[in-house]
Amino acid sequence: MFSPEALRPVTSAALLVGFAAEHGVAAEVTLSGTGITAERLSEQDAEITAGQELELVRNIVRAVGDRPGLGFEVGPRYRAAMHGIWGYALISSPTVGQAVAIAARYFALSYSYSSAGLEISGDEARIWLDDSDVPQDVRGFLLERDLSGTMANWLEVFQQPLTFRRIEIAAGLLPRLQPFLANVDAEIVESVTTHAFVVDASVLAQPMPAASPETARLLEQQCAALLHRRVQRHRLAGEVRDLLVRRGQASLGQPEVAAALHMSVRTLRRRLAEEGTSFREVSAETFGMLAEELLATGLPVEQVAYRLGYAGAPSFTTAFKQWRGVTPGRFAQSLGRR
């Protein structure tokens, strides 16, 4: 089950906005109601939530029309490298089977709204997708995107053509997809459970062309760490931190944050305490980090204080000294020496 609060890079959203523009849909229409700004799309390493991107997809489907085949146009644009360490972890896996296993284990790092898995029965391997939680109004488009993206990337990742025994389509979507799968050399059937690619199980033992076991182990560890970080940021402390970063004002207090998160100050305090932290600690960590980043750019202390919402340099200096144990001026000087 996908979580609307799950974080993902903004890369896919930027790709979709460009795709919509090719179909005559202006960016402001595509981004309407998503909470994503045009500036956010161009920010390096920016993240948005799955729910925000889902609303963006919904805007495209509404504007262009939910015509069959639309998702097949965009799916092949999701190249393996676009998925970051998850994609590179697949490429460096020792065997095809291990690559598929990694793909399924960390599928939440992909841009899909489905879950995935691998089942082996006799001489068949069934790579399945479960999109039963995806809203019906965008389910067809997203399945087309995922299927076409998977097939287009198979040759890039595995560097060998794949012969499917059959492709299974569930949820009554077979009539929509079948015309666009007509050129695939495989039996196309309807499934009562999940969508799936079914291949000969012997394929899983084949070595990957760019296999690097050491690299694969390292990248899997990074996949696990990234997934953990994104899950952790679902917690309230992460929500508070994100809100403080967006507002960028150190004067923002508990009442304003609690109101923005639709809870009482008492509830905010209690839930943060349950996570082993406090509003003061989260605020200090967040603005300490922002202050350090701004000072590292060479901005004068007065300008950093102004940008973070302080009345002047003295109050900012006092706060910064509590965070770091040194004045902001001395901290900036130490950066210069390094």
Salt bridges, closest charged atoms under 4 A:
GLU22 OE1 - ARG77 NH2 2.88
GLU43 OE1 - ARG40 NH1 2.78
GLU47 OE2 - ARG229 NH2 2.92
GLU47 OE2 - ARG230 NE 3.57
GLU47 OE1 - ARG233 NH1 2.89
GLU53 OE2 - ARG8 NH1 3.43
GLU53 OE2 - ARG145 NH1 3.78
GLU55 OE1 - ARG58 NH1 3.06
GLU55 OE2 - ARG62 NH1 3.59
ASP66 OD1 - ARG176 NH2 3.06
GLU73 OE1 - HIS23 NE2 3.05
GLU73 OE2 - ARG67 NH2 2.76
GLU119 OE1 - ARG126 NH1 3.52
ASP123 OD2 - ARG165 NH2 3.00
GLU124 OE2 - ARG165 NH1 3.50
GLU124 OE2 - ARG166 NH1 2.83
ASP131 OD1 - ARG139 NH2 2.79
ASP131 OD1 - HIS195 NE2 2.90
ASP137 OD2 - ARG58 NE 2.54
GLU144 OE2 - ARG176 NE 2.83
ASP146 OD1 - ARG145 NE 3.45
GLU156 OE1 - ARG79 NH2 3.12
GLU168 OE1 - ARG126 NH2 2.84
GLU168 OE2 - ARG166 NE 2.91
ASP200 OD2 - ARG165 NH2 3.42
GLU214 OE2 - ARG217 NH2 2.16
GLU220 OE2 - ARG105 NH1 2.61
ASP242 OD1 - ARG233 NH2 2.44
GLU274 OE2 - ARG270 NH1 3.08
GLU275 OE1 - ARG235 NE 3.91
GLU285 OE1 - ARG241 NH2 3.44
GLU292 OE2 - ARG324 NH1 2.69
